[in-house]
Amino acid sequence: MEDIRNAILEFAEKSKKTKFYFNDMEKAVRKVIPDVKARMVKKAATSLINEEKLIYFSTGSTTMYGLKGKGQTEDH
């Protein structure tokens, strides 16, 4: 699980966009760990949110993820 979390954080830090969809995050993790299941990526992302390293961002119709402190978010 730690390697999945590291892959998510690396993707979030290197991404040109400040917010991203779950599918984009999952594709980035699959480049590093090809046989990872979507459920494991979701669990890793949730644990990063609980640790306040990632944040949810709701557009009203969909939920996106973002790296805490990067870009404009609701708490800025």
Summary of the structure (lengths in Angstrom):
residues: 76
radius of gyration: 11.6
end to end distance: 30.2
largest distance: 37.0
contacts: 197
relative contact order: 0.22
helix: 49%
strand: 16%
